[in-house]
């Protein structure tokens, strides 16, 4: 079961939510350009 992150947060491969600047969908995987 995946845990969705809050707004403006992305989810790392470890399932940790990290804050990101800019618009992003909840639970978006952290990747390039973050």
Secondary structure as GFF3:
##gff-version 3
##sequence-region A 1 34
A	DSSP	beta_strand	9	11	.	.	.	ID=ss1
A	DSSP	beta_strand	17	19	.	.	.	ID=ss2
A	DSSP	beta_strand	28	29	.	.	.	ID=ss3
###
